[in-house]
Amino acid sequence: MTSKEFGKILQDKLTSEYGVELNVASNQQIYRSLALICRQMMSENHKKFQSKAIGTGTKQVYYLCMEFLMGRSLKMSLFNLGLDEVAKKALADADINLDSIFEEEPDAGLGNGGLGRLAACYLDGMATTDICGTGYSILYEYGIFKQKIVDGWQQERADTWLPGGQVWLKSHPDQAVEIRFDGEIHENWDNGFHYIQHTNYNSVMAIPSDMYVQGYDGKGVAKLRLWQAKAPDFDMSSFSLGNYNTAMSKNANAELISKVLYPNDNHVEGKILRLRQQYFLSAASIGDIVQNHLSSYATLENLPDKVAIQLNDTHPTLAIPEMMRILLDECGFDWDKAFSICQKVFSYTNHTVMAEALEKWNVDIFKMTLPRIYQIVVEMDRRAREELAKAFPGDQGKIDYMALIGDNQVRMANICAYTANSINGVSKLHSEIIKESVFHDYYLFKPNAFKNVTNGIAYRRWLLASNPGLCKLLDETIGDGYKHDASDLTKLNKYADDKTVLKKLNEIKLANKKDFASYLAKSTGQVIDPNSIFDCQVKRMHEYKRQHLNALNIAAQYLYLKENPNADFIPKTYIFGAKAAPGYYMAKQMIRMICKLGDLINNDPAVRDKLRVVYLEEYCVSLSEHLMPAAEVSEQISLAGTEASGTGNMKFMLNGAITLGTLDGANVEIADAAGKENELIFGMLTPEVNNLKRVGYHPNAFIMGDDVANSALNFLERGWNGENFHEVTENLRSSDPYMVMADFKDYRRAQADLQKLYADRETWARMSLKNIANSGIFSADRAVLDYARDIWYASPVPMGK
């Protein structure tokens, strides 16, 4: 398509939608028109793709996740459709900058962190590799929240993303699914048949809206189906009788389900709402999957041959008993046959190594909210206990630990582990840890079910669409094969000693840093020095991710520079970006400490030219696309054995940042791929952590005799300008659950090594090159094909040339 042809399509859309000419259209009108053009093209491509899949009997993959952190869609849709250059030219001919149009789109408010971003990357991977995939989630009206930092404190504001984001969605009210909550269950037997009657229930309608993800340079398209909760119909009788509150409350209660992602569950009402959300997602999705399958095959007997359902974490676990309910109650299967189908269809991805993070629901709440599902889980538990008793005779403790119900709680992870045909971790280390700890007993019970698929990223978003300078260098050195196959990046290894290439790499990084500094100044007013080291830690704010370890070192560096103003110190800009869960007080204290420390340092004329701290408010996918190409140091500093994998580490690596990290999660594989000598590794190893826990960890043993640690802690405790951070420091001195103090000294050593290595610009560029060259293994394309081969047993749709 030529730019002139594309310009005509755009003008036709502007005329039909808004009745305006391109030269007078607003940026918002242009954005919406471009989005509608892309949506229509992707919808048509998806119809062809699905038609081919059904015609060839290709297995369908369904990916259930509580969140999909999609980011913005316009840039990547144009890029993957091959229309980015013609769109840019068509707009430039009208003196319009396409980048300014991209800024009109809000980030889709459908996710929070790594879990949701991974799900979004896998939709991209499925589409690109021609795996017939559909994602399911909830159409959150307000998403997670908009973060506002006020006097150092995080405040949560409503994220009204739908007014600008809804243009990507196509609603299908004719495909709504009824979801039933509460009520009573009556069982009847008639002629040997078991009948279930559900009475006095409350109905909620799940209304689907679809958005599409186009695969890169191909014909594959993935669909994301999002469910919106609505009351089944307006209660006119109550309204007519003057019971206005009753009439309206039914609507309001139903629609609460799809209002906000992860409502605060520090109270009973929040717990009930979360449970309702999870069943709503699970039941709507399973109902849709069954209906889709029956429309093609008219039987559920072959469901395992034609359908694979991936549960991404424990949030969609209730899809398992819901599938049982449909097979038993609506289709007349006996228990053994129904459960056999579930075992073959479902697989489960675990995302945490911490047992306390595995979801459990109070039995009373569960039974009241989901009475029929509770009955099914009780029967699953009874049968599981019988089977486990045969596998582990006489070991009642093990059976109780593995049971689906115990200690008055319904255990989501155990439902998954007992039922799923595959239980996978998301890095090699994580997959070993869950076999040794969290799911050790289930590993003994069904060892062949445990697998590993290391996470992957939609690398084209963070390289091809975000770092054109680096792509130009790659095109000139290794050709453009990497755009189709990330493993081609390894060809860059042969330039590791090419001084010209290394010099260009440094120049590209500096240009990207200048671009980010300019973007930051324009969008926030914060000024940073592009010639300083950009040291970045951007991820969910959590104690296990140890942003307070980073902050403690910054405090120590500040004190050092105050005492040694003429010290040989390469200027450093520390960049943080993170949201804390609304009810997570310690994480909010950590944000406050970092922000206040930044205020102090950035306003101190004696230090601010050597040290700066930037907190990126409302860190999101689109902001990460600006940051990743500019980053030089990737802080991945979780306590060894606590991070499942990570994906931010992979995006940083792809753009040439050096990992400063522990051997945790995917950091292990990053160091293996690029060479440990090309990363800055510090801290205890997982066995050392476990041993220290076993003998008893006492943080003061590491603080005593360490003058730097003592000074930094005392400084933060005393505070400044009438504020202090004793709650954080007291936690570090007393319990320190993630062993910050045990790793602090070695972390400082790694930071000192960083300064020395960075001073040698050629050595640093070589380390950067080795990271870029060996990052291809972390592509979502590879991860999806691993799932397809080892877990889903699904083949690509044969689309032909």
C-alpha positions, 0 to 999 in steps of 0.5 A, a space after each residue: 500500500 502506498 502512502 497516498 492510498 493509505 491517506 485516502 483510507 484515513 480521509 474516508 474514515 475521518 469523513 464517515 466518523 467525524 465529517 472532517 478533512 485531515 488538515 483540520 482534524 484534531 489529533 484525537 480524531 486522527 488517533 481514533 480513525 487510525 485505530 478503527 482502520 487497524 481494528 477493521 483490518 485485524 478483525 478481517 485477518 482474524 476471521 480468515 485465520 480462524 476459518 483456516 484453523 477450524 477448517 484444518 482442525 487446528 488446536 485452539 489455545 485459550 489463555 486465562 489471566 486476571 490481567 493483560 497489561 497491553 499498553 498502547 495499541 496503535 503503534 504496534 498495530 501499524 507496525 505489525 500490519 506493515 503500515 507504520 511507514 505509509 501512515 507516517 508519510 501520509 500524515 507528514 504530507 499533511 504536516 502532522 507528526 505520527 508520534 504526536 498521534 501516538 500520545 493521544 492513546 491511553 495505556 489500556 487499564 487492564 493490568 498491573 505488572 509482570 503477570 499482565 505484561 507477560 500475558 500481553 507478550 504471549 498474545 503477540 507471540 501466539 499471533 506471530 507464530 500462527 498459534 491459534 490463541 485467545 486470551 480471556 480477562 475482565 474489561 476493567 472500567 478503571 483498571 488498576 489505578 493512576 498513581 500520583 505522588 504527593 509529598 512523597 506519598 502514593 495516592 491512587 486516582 481512578 484510571 479512566 482509560 476507556 474513553 480513549 481505549 474503547 475504540 479498540 474494542 468490539 462489543 458482542 452482547 449477543 454472545 453474553 454468558 449468564 453467571 450465577 452467584 449465591 442461592 441454594 442447590 437442590 439435588 434430585 435423582 430421576 431414573 438414575 440421572 442426577 439433576 441439579 437445581 440452583 434457586 434464589 441465585 443472583 445473575 450477572 451477565 458477562 458481556 464480551 468485547 474483543 480486541 485483536 493483536 496482529 502478528 508481525 509480518 504474517 497472517 496470524 492474529 490473536 484475540 483478547 476477549 474481555 468480559 464486562 459485568 452487567 445486571 441481567 435486566 433493570 428491576 422495573 417492578 422494584 422501581 415502579 413500587 418506589 424501591 429505587 435504591 433496591 432497583 439501582 443497587 442490583 445494577 451497581 452490585 453486578 457492575 462492581 465486578 468489572 470496575 477495578 483490577 485487584 480491589 483491596 482485600 483487607 476486609 471481608 467485602 473486598 475478599 468477596 468481590 475478588 472471589 466474585 471477579 475470579 469466578 466471573 472471569 472463569 465461568 464466562 470464559 469456560 462457557 464461551 470456550 464450550 460454546 465455541 467448541 460445540 459450534 465446530 464439533 457438536 461434541 465435547 468428547 474430543 475437547 482435549 484433542 482440540 482445546 488447551 486451556 492455560 491458567 496463568 497463575 491461580 486467579 482463574 483456577 475456578 475454571 476447573 470446577 466450572 468446567 466440571 459443572 458444565 460437563 456434569 450438570 449440563 452435559 450429563 457426563 459421569 464424574 470420571 469422564 468429566 474429570 479426565 477431560 479436565 485433566 487433559 485440557 488444563 495446564 497451570 503456570 505458577 508465578 510465585 515461590 512464596 507459599 503465603 502468596 498462593 491463594 486460599 479462600 475462606 470456606 464459609 465465603 466460598 460456600 455462600 458465594 459459589 454453592 454449586 462450585 463448592 460442592 464440586 470442590 468438596 467432591 474433588 477434595 474427597 477423591 483427591 484424598 483417596 488417591 493421595 492416601 494410596 500414593 502416600 499410605 500412612 502419611 496423613 500430614 502430607 495428604 492434609 498438606 496436598 488436599 484441596 480443602 484444609 484449615 477451613 480454606 479452599 486452596 487454589 494452587 492445590 486444585 491446579 496442581 492436582 488437576 492440571 496435566 502440566 505445572 510449569 515455572 517461568 525460569 529454570 531456577 524457579 521451576 526447580 524451586 517449586 519442585 523442591 519447596 512449594 509443590 514438592 509433594 505434588 512433584 513426588 506425586 506426579 513428577 512428569 507434570 512439572 515443566 519449565 518455560 522461561 518467560 519471554 518478551 514481545 521483543 519487537 515492541 522494545 527493540 524494533 518499535 522503540 530503539 530505531 538507532 540500535 536497529 539501524 546498527 543491527 541492520 548494517 552489521 547482521 542484516 534484518 533477519 533478527 526482525 523475524 527471528 530473535 535468535 539471529 541477534 547472536 550474529 552480533 557476537 562476532 563484532 565484540 572486538 570491533 572498535 567501530 561498532 563499539 563506538 557506535 553502540 556508545 553513541 547510540 546509547 548517549 543519543 537515546 539518553 538525550 532523548 529520554 532526558 528531553 522526554 522527561 523534562 517535557 513531560 515532568 519538568 525533571 532535569 537529568 544529565 544524559 552524561 550520567 550513568 542511568 541506573 534503573 529499577 522499574 518494577 512493582 514496589 515490594 519488599 522482596 524486590 528490595 528497592 530499599 536495598 537500592 535506596 540504602 546504598 544511595 543514602 550511603 553514596 550521598 553521605 560519602 560524597 558529602 564527606 568527600 566532595 572531590 572524590 572520583 565518582 562518575 555522575 549517576 542518575 538513579 531512576 525508579 518506577 513502581 506502584 505499590 498495592 493500595 493496602 501495602 503500607 510498607 511498600 508505600 513507606 518505601 516509595 516515600 523514602 525514595 522520593 524524599 531522599 531524591 528531594 534532598 539529593 536533587 536540591 543539594 548543590 554540593 552533590 546534585 551534579 554527581 548524584 540524582 534520584 528520579 521517581 517516575 510517577 505512573 510508570 506504565 508500558 508506554 513510559 517503559 518504551 521510552 526508558 528501555 533504550 536509554 537504560 545502562 544499568 538494570 537493577 534486578 536485586 531480589 533476594 535469591 530464591 524469591 523472584 520467579 523470573 522477571 521480564 523487565 530484566 529481558 527488556 533491559 538486556 535487549 537494549 544493552 543494559 548491564 544487569 546488576 543483580 542477584 542470581 535469582 529468577 531469569 537473571 541466572 539464564 541472562 548471566 548464562 547467555 551473555 556470560 557472567 563476566 558481562 553482568 554485575 552479580 552480587 549477593 547470596 545464592 539460593 542455597 546460602 539463603 535457605 541455610 541462613 534461614 535454617 540456622 536463624 537470620 539476625 540482621 544485626 549480625 551484618 550491621 555490627 561492624 559495618 560503619 557504612 551500613 550503620 551510618 546509612 541506617 542512622 541517617 534515614 532514621 534521623 531523617 531531615 526536614 522533620 521527617 524520618 523513615 524509622 519504620 523502614 529502618 526498624 524493619 531492616 534492623 529487626 526482622 529484615 524478611 528479605 535479607 537486605 542487610 545480609 547482601 548490602 556489603 556485596 551490593 556496594 562492592 558491585 556498585 563500586 565495580 560498576 563505576 570502574 567498568 563504566 570508566 572504560 567505555 570500550 569495555 562497557 560497550 563490549 559488555 552491552 553488545 554481549 547482552 544484546 547479542 544473546 538476548 534473543 532466547 528471551 523472545 515471546 516467540 520462543 516461549 510460545 513455541 515451547 508451550 505449544 510443543 511441550 504443554 499445549 501439544 498445539 501446532 501452528 495454523 497452516 497459513 501457507 505463503 
